[in-house]
Amino acid sequence: MSRIERDWFLALRRLALGCTLLLGSAASIAAPKFGEETLALELGGFLSDFDTEVALKGPGGGTSIDLEDQLGFDSDQSTFRGELAWRFAPRHRLILGYYNFDRSASGAAEGQIVIDDPDNGLIEIDAGVSVKSDFDWELIPVSYAYSFYKTEATEVAASLGVHWVSTDFGVKGTFTLNEEKSRFVAQSESASGPLPVFGLEADHALTQNWHVGAHAQYFTLDYDDYSGELVDLRLQTEYWFAENFGAGVGYTWYSIDLTVDKGKGYKLIGDFDYGGLEAYLAFRF
């Protein structure tokens, strides 16, 4: 069993152990019909395939850094995924999600890397130099959805919300700093903030127990120090084994291009794409 498969197995086993208590309390609650639940909870794992580029550019230059190809980051990673939806009126919902990726790598740089930082200056990492690096990514999507079309078997909604994004990137090693060779450098940059999104989502009950759904969210922004574009697509299917308990699988594709103007000609640029399969346990009350 590979490391990724083992991580998935352990995560899903922990979730399954926690189901007993939830199902026990849910047994006395009348089962909600499709589209009539007050609370819906999804807890599971997400196996993603990454393609990541970052750049710290300034008046002295700077190059785009492919984290997977140049710094040796693993392109595959599993992580926890959670989502909670509150239907506070028949056609109105609030939805909160959570993803977190903590990634790191250590090895020889593939190709020269140049970073121009307003605090440290010009950092040059030659090909073959040993580099320790990390890239942390946290995503908390929050949205409001209004169901403008709703029947006993189908629900279609428009959504408006924000994706709170927090990212940190850092490198450590002995590099050339401001044309001085063999200098130890610990360089890190971070950015965070809410990105507005709007979207559509649809769910359909094929049978009483088998449901399918999809959602799409998008934003483009050019405001103050931030500019970029975000696309979030998801397909999923669920099967309800009991009145309040089910399981689902899905596929998510997420892409964000973001530029942060740090002033005086310095910019932090990120191009972050990931997609992959997810499996989760579902609860409704």
N, C-alpha and C positions, 0 to 999 in steps of 0.2 A: 504494500500500500504506500503510495507516494505521500510526501509531506502535505500537499494540498488536500488530497483525499482524506488523510487522517484529520486535518483541521476541520474539514466539513463534517466528518463523522462525529467528532467530539462535540462540535457546536450544536448539531441537530440532536444529539443524545441529551445534552443539557436542556434543550428546549422541550424535548419530549417528557423528561422527568418533571418539568414544571407544569405540564398540562394537567396532571391529575388533580391538583388543587383547583385550577380554573374550571375544569369540567365538572368537578363536584359542586362548586357554587353555582354553575350555570344550569345544573339539572333541574332546579326548581323554577327556572325562568322560562316563560312561554317562548317558543322559537319564533324569531321574526321572519316574515316573508321577505322575498327578494326586494331590495330597495327600501325596506322599512326598519332596518336595524338602527338603534340609537348609537351604539359604539361598534366599531370594527377594528380589530387589531391584527397586524401581520408581524411575525417574528421569524427571521430565517438567516440564510447565508447567501452571499453573492460571490461568484467566481468570475473575476474580471480580467480582460486583456487590455493592457495599457499601451498608449502611444503618447509620449510626453516630451515636449520641448519647452525650455525656459531660456531666457536671455536677460542679462543685466547690461544694458548699453548706456554709454555716455559720450561726452565729447571726445574721449580717447579711443573710442571704438567699442568692441564687444561682439561676440559671436553667439549664434543660437546653439544650445546644448541639447542634444538628443539623449535623454537620460538612459534609455534602454541600450542604445547602440554605442554611446561614447563613455558612459560611466558604469555600465554593467548592471543596471537595475533589472530585476526580474519583471518580465512583461505580464506574468500571471500572478494574481494574488486573490486570496479569499478573505472576505470580511463580513462583519455583522451588518444586517439591514433590518430596520424597523419602520413601521408606519402605523399611525393611529388616526382614525377618522371619526368625527363626532357629527351626527346628523341632528341638529338642533331644531329643525323644522322639516316637513316632508320633502321639500326641494332644495334645502340649504345644508351645506356641510363645511366643516373646517377640517383640514387635513395636515398632519405634521409627519415628516419623515426624518430619517437619520442615516447617514453613511459616514464611515471614517476609514481612511487608508493611511497607515504609517509604513513608509517604505525607506529602505536604506541599502547601500551598496558599498563595496570596498574592492579596489582593484586598480589596474593600470588604465590611464586615460587613452582612449582611441582617438587620435587626432588632437591638434592644438585647440585649447579653449581659452578664450579671452573674456574677462569680466571687468567692467569699468564701474566702480562703486564710488559714491560721493564721500564715503568715510575713509575707506582704505586706499582708494586710488586704482591704478591699473594692475590687474592680476593676470599673469600669463601662466597657463598650465600646459607644459609641453607634452607631446605624445609619449606614452610609456611611463609617465610619472605616476606614482602611487597616490590615489585619491580616496578619501573617505567622504561619503556624501549621504544626505538624507532628504527626503521629500515627503512632507505630511500634508494630507488633504482632508478637510472636514466639510461635509455638506449637510445643511439642515433646510430642506424645502418646507415652506409653509404656504398654504393656499386656501382660498375660499372658492367653493364650487356651487354654481346654481344650475339645477336640472331644468332646462327649458323644454325637454321632451321626456315624459315619464309614463310608462305603462306597467302592467303587472310583470312583464318579462324583459323590458328594455328601458334603459335610462341613459340619456345623453346630456352632458353638462358642459358649460363654459366655466373656466377657472381664471382667477387672478391672484397673484401672490408674489412672494420673494423667495429666492434661494440665498440663504446665508452661507457664504463661502469663506473658508479660512485656509490659507496655505502657507507653508514654511519650506524654504529651500536653503540648504547649507552645504559647504564643502570645507574639508580640512586637508592640509598637506604642506609639503615644502615646495613652494612655487617661486616664480619670479615676481617680485612686488616693486612696481615703479622702477623697473629696469635693474633692480638689485636681485641677484640670483640667490637661491638657497635660503629663502626666508620662510619661516613657518607662518601659515595664514589660516585663520578660522573665519570664514566668510559666511554670513547668513542674511537672508532677506525674507520678509513676510508681507502678506497682504490679506486683508479681510474686509468684508462688507456685504450688504444686501444687494442682490441683483434682481430687479423686477422681471416677472414672467407673466405671460398669459397663455391660455391653452384650451384644449378640448379633451374630453374623456367620454368613453362610452362603455357600458356594461350590458351584457345580455345573458339571460338564463336559458340555456339550451334545454335543460330539464330542471326539475326542482332541486337537484343536487349538483348539477354541473353548470358552471358559469364561465364565461369568457369576457375579457375586457382589454381595453387599450387606452393609452393617453399620450398626448403630445403637448409639449410646452416649448415656448420660444421667447427670446428677447434679443433686442439689439440696443446698444447704449452708447452714447457719446455725450457725457455730462461731466463737467468739472475736470477732475484728474483721471476719470475712468472712461474707457471705451472698449467695446467688444461685442461678442455675440454668443448666445447660448442656445443649444438644442437638446431637448430631453424627450426620448421616445421609449415607450414601454408596451409590451404585449404580455398577457398573462392568462392563465386558466386555473380554475379552482374546482375541487370536488369536496362536497360537504358530507363527511362520514356520519355525522350526528347533527342534532339540531343546532348546536352552537359551536361545533368544531369541524374544521376542514383542513385541507392542505393544498398548496398551489405550486406551480412552476411558472417561470416567466423569462423574458429576455429584455434587458435594458441597454440602450445605447445613449451615451451622454457625451456632448462635445462643448467645450468652452474655449473661446479665444479672448484673452483679456490683456489689456495694456494699462499700466498704472504710471502716470506721469509724476515722477518724484521731484520735479523742479530742476532748474539750471541745466537742462539738457539730458538728464538721467531718466531712464525708463526701465520698468520691470515688465517683461513680456512673457506671457504663458499661453501655451497651446496644449490643451489637455483633453485627450479623447480616451474613453474606455467603453467597453461593451462586454456583455457576458450573460450567462445563465444564473438564475437564482431559484432557490427552493425555500419554501416557508410554511409555517403553520398559521392557520387563520382562525380567529375567534370572532363571534358576533353576539351582541346582546340587545 
